[in-house]
Amino acid sequence: MFQKTFSIFIFFCASILLHAQSSIIPKWIDIEKGLSQGYVSSLLQDKEGFIWMGTKNGLNRFDGEHFEVFTEDIENPYSITGNNIYTLLDDDEFILIGTEQGLNVYDKTTKYFYTIPLYSGENSGQTSIVSYILKDEFNQYWVVDWNTQFLFKLKFDDDFIQKIRKGEQTANAVEIKKCSNLHKIYPHKLALFNNALVVVDQQQNELGEWEKSFKQIPLNSEEALNMDSLPFASKRERFNFFTSNNQLVIAFWGEKHIHILEKDTWLKIPTAISIRKISHLKKEKKVLLESDTGCFVFNATVLSEKDLISKNLAINSFNLKTHHTDWIQDTSGNNWIATSGYGVAKLGYRQSKIKTYFTGKSIYAKPFIMDEGSVYIASTASPERLGILNSESEKVTLETFLDKKRYILYA
C-alpha cells in the first residue's frame, strides 16, 4: 500500500514540475540519430507501422530505432529516381513518392521503386517535380507538377501493382489526365471540399486578383471552376488551407484571424496568436497553430465555436527550432512534427496527455489526493485553496473535499 501511494505522490509532483515549464520539450530525431538530412518535407506512417520521412537527400524509413535510407542509384533500375522528396502517400501495397525527378511507386513486397511518367508523346522527356499528391473518395490521385505548373488526375488499374511486378510498363497500368484552364497551380496544397477538389491558381494571386485564385474541380471532371467571390482583396504570398468538418479553412502568414467557408458563408475567427502556419489532423480532429511564440495544438472544435482562439484553449504547446513542414499522429498517439532544417520533433503519447492547471501560480503544495482522482492543494505560498475536481481546476474549500467518501493525506 505504501509503495503504491508513494508512486502516486511522485507522479503528482513530477506533473507539477512539468506544468511549471513553458512548453513540452520534444524528442528530436535528427542527423545524429541517423536521419539522412535535416529538412523533412513530408511524413507518413504506413500500415505496417513504419514512419517514413522525405528529406532533401533521400527517403528514410524509421522503425523506432534504426533508419533505412533510400537514395538514387543510377546503376540500379529499381532505385528511387530523385533524392529530393516532396510528398508521400501510403496506399496499402505501395507508397507514392513525389521527387524532383518525378512520381515514384514503392512496392512494399519487392522493395522496388518504379517511375510513373506523367507525360507522353513528344513531351515524354519532360521532367516533373511532383510536389503534392492527394487521393479522393473515388480512388483517384491528384498530382501536382511544380515544374510545369500542371495538375494531373491518375486512375490506377485494380491490378496495377501485379502488372508492374510482371514487367509491364507503369504507363500501361494507370490512366493519366491533365487538368485544363489552370494558369499556374499552387504547388504545395490541395484539399477536398463539397465533393470537389480545391486548388489555387497561383497566377491569379500574382496578378493581385486573389478573389479569383481559389478554384474548384468536380471530382468527375478535369475542368477548374471559379469559386464564389472570396473576402480577400490583395495579393497574399504565404498561406495555408485545409478542410475540416465541412469547412474550408484558410490562414495567412502574420494575421491574427482565420478565414472559414461554412456552407455558403465566409466567417472570420479571431486569434490571440499571430499565425505563421496552420496544420490539421483530420482523423484526430486537431489543429496546430505555429506562431512566433511557439506551437499550439487545439481541438478542431475551436473552429466551430467562432470565439477568440487564445493560448489557454490549447491542449498542448511546444517550441520548435524552425518552421514545421508536416505533422502526423501515429497509431500509438505519438505526434511527429517535421521541420525545415532540424529533423523531426516527436511528442510522446504521455507528454501529449499532460494538462496544465493554475498557470502562473507558484504552488508549494501538500496535496490531498482523493480515491477518485480529485486533488486538493493547500498552498503555503497563497491563502487560496486550489482543487482539481473531475479534472477541472477551481477554487474550493477543504470542506468540499472532506465531504468525499475518503481521502489520502500526504504530510
C-alpha positions in Angstrom: 0.0 0.0 0.0 2.8 2.4 0.9 4.7 1.7 -2.3 1.6 2.4 -4.5 0.8 5.6 -2.5 4.3 6.9 -2.9 4.3 6.3 -6.6 1.2 8.3 -7.0 2.7 11.1 -5.0 5.9 11.1 -7.1 3.8 11.2 -10.3 1.8 14.1 -9.0 4.9 16.1 -8.1 6.5 15.4 -11.4 3.4 16.7 -13.1 3.6 19.9 -11.2 7.2 20.3 -12.2 6.4 19.7 -15.9 3.5 22.1 -15.7 5.9 24.8 -14.5 7.7 24.6 -17.8 6.7 26.9 -20.6 6.0 24.0 -23.0 6.5 20.3 -23.7 10.1 19.5 -24.7 10.1 17.4 -27.9 12.5 14.5 -28.5 14.5 15.3 -31.6 15.1 12.7 -34.4 17.9 14.2 -36.5 21.1 13.5 -38.4 22.8 12.4 -35.2 20.2 9.7 -34.9 20.7 8.5 -38.5 18.3 10.7 -40.5 19.9 11.4 -43.9 19.2 15.1 -43.9 17.6 17.8 -41.7 15.0 19.3 -44.0 12.0 16.9 -43.7 9.3 17.8 -46.1 6.8 15.0 -45.5 5.8 12.3 -43.1 3.6 9.2 -43.1 3.1 6.1 -41.0 2.3 3.1 -43.3 0.0 0.3 -42.4 3.0 -1.8 -41.2 3.8 0.9 -38.6 7.0 2.3 -40.1 7.5 6.1 -40.1 8.6 7.4 -43.5 10.4 10.7 -43.8 11.0 12.5 -47.0 14.1 14.8 -47.0 16.2 16.8 -49.5 18.7 13.9 -49.5 16.8 10.6 -49.6 13.7 8.8 -48.4 14.0 7.5 -44.8 12.2 4.6 -43.2 12.3 4.6 -39.4 11.4 1.6 -37.2 11.6 3.4 -33.9 15.4 2.7 -33.5 17.0 2.4 -36.9 16.8 4.2 -40.3 16.9 2.6 -43.7 17.7 5.3 -46.3 16.7 5.0 -50.0 18.6 7.2 -52.5 19.0 7.2 -56.2 21.4 4.6 -57.7 21.9 5.1 -61.5 23.2 1.5 -61.7 20.0 0.1 -60.1 16.9 0.3 -62.4 14.7 -0.3 -59.3 16.1 2.5 -57.2 14.2 5.7 -56.4 14.6 8.5 -59.0 15.5 11.7 -57.3 16.8 12.3 -53.8 14.8 15.5 -53.0 11.5 14.2 -51.6 8.5 16.5 -51.6 5.4 14.4 -50.8 4.4 10.9 -49.7 1.1 8.9 -49.8 0.6 5.4 -48.5 -1.8 3.1 -50.3 -1.7 -0.4 -48.7 0.5 -2.3 -51.1 2.6 0.6 -52.3 3.7 4.2 -51.4 3.6 7.1 -53.9 6.6 9.4 -53.7 6.9 12.8 -55.3 10.5 13.8 -56.0 12.3 16.4 -58.1 12.7 13.8 -60.8 9.0 12.7 -61.0 6.4 10.3 -59.5 7.7 7.1 -57.9 5.9 4.0 -56.7 7.5 1.9 -53.9 6.4 -1.8 -53.9 6.5 -2.9 -50.3 6.7 -6.5 -51.2 9.6 -6.4 -53.6 11.2 -3.2 -52.2 11.4 -2.0 -55.8 10.8 1.6 -57.0 9.1 2.3 -60.3 8.7 5.6 -62.1 5.3 6.8 -63.5 5.8 9.2 -66.4 3.2 12.0 -66.4 3.9 13.0 -70.0 3.8 11.0 -73.2 4.4 11.6 -76.9 6.5 14.5 -77.9 6.6 15.6 -74.2 7.7 12.2 -72.9 11.1 13.6 -71.8 9.6 16.3 -69.7 11.0 16.4 -66.2 8.4 16.5 -63.4 8.8 17.9 -59.9 5.9 16.2 -58.0 5.2 18.4 -55.1 1.8 17.2 -53.8 -0.4 14.1 -54.1 -3.9 13.7 -52.8 -6.3 10.7 -53.1 -10.1 11.3 -53.3 -13.1 9.1 -52.4 -13.2 7.6 -55.9 -9.7 6.3 -55.6 -8.4 9.0 -58.0 -5.0 10.5 -57.4 -4.4 14.2 -58.0 -0.8 15.1 -58.7 0.9 18.5 -58.9 3.9 19.0 -61.2 5.6 22.1 -59.8 8.0 22.2 -62.7 5.3 22.7 -65.4 2.6 24.0 -63.0 0.1 21.4 -64.3 -2.3 19.3 -62.3 -2.9 15.6 -63.2 -5.6 13.1 -62.3 -4.5 9.5 -62.1 -6.6 6.3 -62.0 -4.7 3.1 -61.3 -5.9 -0.2 -62.7 -7.2 -2.6 -60.0 -4.2 -4.9 -60.7 -1.7 -2.1 -61.1 0.9 -3.5 -58.7 0.6 -7.0 -60.1 1.1 -5.7 -63.7 4.3 -3.8 -62.9 5.7 -6.8 -61.0 5.3 -8.8 -64.2 7.3 -6.2 -66.1 4.6 -4.2 -67.7 5.2 -0.5 -68.2 3.7 1.6 -65.5 2.1 3.9 -68.1 0.0 0.9 -69.3 -1.4 0.3 -65.8 -2.6 3.8 -65.0 -4.9 6.3 -66.7 -3.4 9.9 -66.7 -5.4 13.1 -67.5 -4.1 16.6 -67.4 -6.4 19.3 -66.0 -7.2 22.3 -68.2 -7.6 26.0 -67.7 -5.4 26.4 -64.7 -2.8 29.0 -65.4 -0.3 28.2 -62.6 -1.2 25.7 -59.9 -0.1 26.4 -56.3 2.4 23.7 -55.7 2.1 22.7 -52.1 -1.5 22.1 -51.3 -4.8 20.5 -52.5 -7.9 19.9 -50.4 -11.3 18.2 -50.8 -14.4 20.3 -50.1 -18.1 19.8 -51.1 -17.3 16.9 -53.5 -14.7 18.9 -55.3 -11.0 19.5 -55.3 -9.9 22.9 -54.1 -6.9 24.4 -55.8 -5.2 27.7 -56.0 -4.4 29.3 -59.4 -1.2 30.9 -58.5 -1.1 33.3 -61.5 -4.3 35.0 -60.4 -2.7 35.6 -57.0 0.4 37.0 -58.5 -1.7 39.4 -60.5 -3.3 40.6 -57.3 -6.6 39.0 -58.1 -6.8 36.9 -55.0 -10.6 36.6 -55.1 -10.2 34.6 -58.4 -7.4 32.4 -57.3 -9.3 29.7 -55.3 -11.0 27.3 -57.7 -12.9 24.0 -57.5 -12.6 21.0 -59.7 -15.5 18.5 -59.5 -14.1 15.0 -58.8 -15.6 13.6 -62.0 -14.1 16.3 -64.2 -10.8 18.0 -65.1 -12.3 21.5 -65.6 -11.5 24.1 -63.0 -14.4 26.3 -61.9 -14.3 29.6 -60.2 -15.5 29.6 -56.6 -17.8 32.2 -55.3 -16.2 35.6 -54.5 -13.8 35.4 -51.7 -13.5 38.1 -49.0 -9.9 38.9 -49.8 -8.7 41.9 -51.9 -5.0 41.9 -52.0 -2.2 39.6 -53.1 -1.2 37.1 -50.5 2.2 35.4 -50.7 2.2 32.9 -47.8 -0.9 31.0 -46.7 -2.2 27.5 -45.7 -5.6 25.9 -46.2 -7.3 22.6 -45.4 -10.8 21.2 -44.9 -12.3 20.2 -41.6 -15.9 19.2 -40.7 -17.3 20.6 -44.0 -15.3 23.8 -43.5 -12.7 25.3 -45.8 -10.1 26.9 -43.5 -7.6 29.5 -44.7 -4.8 31.2 -42.7 -2.4 33.8 -43.9 1.1 34.5 -42.5 1.2 37.2 -39.9 -2.5 37.6 -39.4 -4.5 37.2 -36.2 -7.6 35.6 -37.7 -8.6 32.6 -39.6 -11.0 32.6 -42.6 -13.6 29.8 -42.7 -16.0 28.9 -45.5 -19.0 27.2 -44.0 -21.7 26.2 -46.5 -22.0 29.4 -48.5 -20.9 31.8 -45.7 -17.4 33.2 -45.0 -16.5 33.7 -41.4 -13.6 35.4 -39.7 -12.4 33.8 -36.5 -10.1 36.0 -34.4 -6.9 34.5 -32.7 -4.7 35.9 -30.0 -1.8 34.3 -31.8 -0.1 35.8 -34.8 -0.2 32.9 -37.3 2.8 31.7 -39.2 1.4 28.4 -40.3 -1.6 26.2 -39.6 -1.9 22.4 -40.0 -4.6 19.9 -39.4 -5.1 16.2 -38.4 -8.4 15.3 -39.9 -8.9 11.9 -38.3 -7.7 13.0 -34.8 -9.6 16.4 -35.2 -6.7 18.5 -34.1 -5.4 21.9 -35.3 -1.8 23.1 -35.0 -1.1 26.9 -35.0 2.5 27.9 -35.4 3.4 31.4 -34.2 6.5 33.4 -33.4 5.9 32.5 -29.7 5.6 28.7 -30.2 3.3 26.0 -31.5 -0.1 25.4 -30.0 -2.4 22.3 -30.5 -6.1 22.8 -30.3 -9.2 20.5 -30.7 -10.7 21.3 -34.1 -13.9 22.2 -32.3 -12.4 25.7 -31.7 -13.0 26.4 -35.4 -16.8 25.8 -35.0 -17.2 27.8 -31.7 -16.3 31.0 -33.6 -14.9 32.7 -30.5 -11.4 34.1 -29.9 -8.8 31.4 -30.2 -6.4 32.0 -27.4 -3.4 30.1 -26.0 -5.2 29.0 -22.9 -7.6 26.9 -25.1 -4.6 24.8 -26.4 -4.4 21.2 -25.3 -0.6 21.2 -25.9 2.2 23.7 -26.6 5.8 23.3 -27.6 8.7 25.1 -29.2 10.4 24.2 -32.4 13.9 25.3 -33.7 12.4 26.4 -37.0 9.2 26.2 -39.0 7.2 22.9 -39.3 6.5 21.4 -42.7 4.3 18.4 -41.8 2.5 16.8 -38.9 1.2 13.3 -38.2 0.0 11.3 -35.2 0.9 7.6 -35.2 -1.3 4.7 -34.1 0.2 4.9 -30.6 -0.8 8.5 -30.1 2.7 10.0 -30.6 2.9 13.3 -32.5 5.6 13.7 -35.2 6.4 17.2 -36.5 8.7 17.6 -39.5 10.8 20.8 -39.6 12.7 22.8 -42.2 16.2 22.0 -41.1 16.3 20.2 -37.7 14.8 16.9 -38.5 11.6 15.6 -36.7 10.3 16.6 -33.3 8.5 13.7 -31.5 6.0 14.3 -28.8 5.3 11.1 -26.8 1.8 10.0 -26.0 2.3 10.6 -22.3 3.6 14.1 -22.9 0.5 14.9 -25.0 -1.6 13.8 -22.1 -0.1 16.4 -19.7 -2.6 19.1 -18.7 -1.6 22.4 -17.1 -3.5 23.7 -14.1 -3.2 27.1 -12.4 -0.9 28.6 -14.9 1.3 31.4 -13.5 0.9 30.4 -9.8 3.7 29.3 -7.5 2.5 26.2 -5.8 4.2 24.7 -2.8 1.7 22.0 -2.0 0.7 19.3 0.4 -1.9 17.7 -1.8 -4.9 15.7 -0.6 -5.4 13.1 -3.4 -8.9 11.5 -3.3 -9.5 7.9 -4.3 -11.5 9.0 -7.4 -8.7 11.2 -8.6 -9.6 14.7 -7.3 -6.8 16.7 -5.7 -6.9 19.4 -3.0 -3.9 21.7 -2.7 -3.2 23.6 0.5 -0.6 26.1 -0.8 1.6 27.7 1.8 2.6 30.5 -0.7 -1.0 31.7 -1.1 -4.1 32.0 1.1 -6.1 30.4 -1.8 -7.1 26.8 -1.6 -6.9 25.2 -5.0 -8.5 22.0 -6.2 -8.9 19.7 -9.1 -12.3 18.1 -9.2 -13.1 15.7 -12.0 -10.1 17.0 -14.0 -11.4 20.6 -13.8 -9.4 23.2 -11.8 -11.3 25.6 -9.4 -11.0 27.3 -6.1 -12.5 25.1 -3.4 -12.7 24.8 0.4 -11.3 21.9 2.4 -14.9 21.0 3.5 -15.7 20.3 -0.2 -13.1 17.6 -0.2 -13.9 16.3 3.3 -17.5 15.6 2.0 -16.0 13.0 -0.3 -16.0 9.3 0.6 -12.4 9.2 1.8 -9.1 10.9 1.1 -5.3 10.2 1.4 -3.3 12.8 3.3 0.4 13.3 2.4 2.3 15.1 5.2 
